[in-house]
Amino acid sequence: MAVFGAIVGWLASVIVKGSGNGLLADIIIGIVGANIAGWLFPAIGIPLGTTIVGVVISSVIGAVLLLLIIKLIRKVAS
């Protein structure tokens, strides 16, 4: 689980800001992003499947959404 979270979190971090956030942060981002995707995509009716490719894609999208929300909150707060 931690390895998957680290990979997904790192990929999302690279997509959003161009580099990773550190191992622990990437693991947390990846796991939370996977949970967001697991809730969001079925709720809006987008099935990405249960294959490893579908899970990784949806998890990365969920993690990217999480990072964009965090970025937006930091921008508004400053």
C-alpha positions in Angstrom: 0.0 0.0 0.0 2.8 2.4 0.9 4.7 1.7 -2.3 1.5 2.3 -4.4 0.8 5.5 -2.5 4.4 6.7 -3.0 4.3 6.0 -6.8 0.9 7.6 -7.2 1.8 10.6 -5.0 5.0 11.1 -6.8 3.3 11.0 -10.2 0.7 13.5 -9.1 3.3 15.8 -7.7 5.3 15.7 -10.9 2.2 16.5 -12.9 1.1 19.4 -10.7 4.4 21.1 -9.7 7.2 19.4 -11.5 8.8 17.4 -8.7 7.9 15.2 -5.7 7.0 16.4 -2.2 9.2 13.9 -0.3 8.6 10.2 0.4 6.1 10.5 3.3 4.1 13.3 1.7 3.9 11.4 -1.6 2.7 8.3 0.2 0.0 10.3 2.0 -1.0 12.2 -1.2 -1.2 8.9 -3.1 -3.3 7.1 -0.5 -5.7 10.0 0.0 -5.9 10.6 -3.8 -6.8 6.9 -4.3 -9.6 7.2 -1.7 -10.9 10.4 -3.4 -10.9 8.6 -6.8 -12.6 5.5 -5.2 -15.4 7.7 -4.0 -15.6 10.3 -6.8 -15.6 8.3 -10.0 -18.4 5.9 -9.1 -20.4 8.8 -7.7 -20.3 10.6 -11.1 -20.7 7.4 -13.1 -17.2 7.1 -14.6 -16.1 3.5 -14.4 -12.3 3.1 -14.9 -12.3 -0.6 -14.2 -10.5 -2.7 -11.6 -7.4 -3.5 -13.6 -4.1 -2.1 -12.2 -3.9 0.4 -15.1 -7.4 1.7 -14.3 -6.7 1.9 -10.6 -3.4 3.8 -11.1 -5.0 6.2 -13.6 -7.9 7.0 -11.3 -5.7 7.3 -8.2 -3.3 9.7 -10.0 -6.3 11.8 -11.1 -7.6 11.8 -7.5 -4.2 12.8 -6.2 -3.8 15.6 -8.8 -7.2 16.9 -7.7 -6.1 16.8 -4.1 -2.9 18.7 -4.9 -4.8 21.3 -6.9 -7.3 21.9 -4.1 -4.4 22.2 -1.6 -2.6 24.7 -4.0 -5.8 26.7 -4.3 -6.3 26.8 -0.5 -2.7 28.0 0.0 -3.1 30.7 -2.7 -6.4 32.0 -1.1 -4.9 31.9 2.4 -1.8 33.9 1.5 
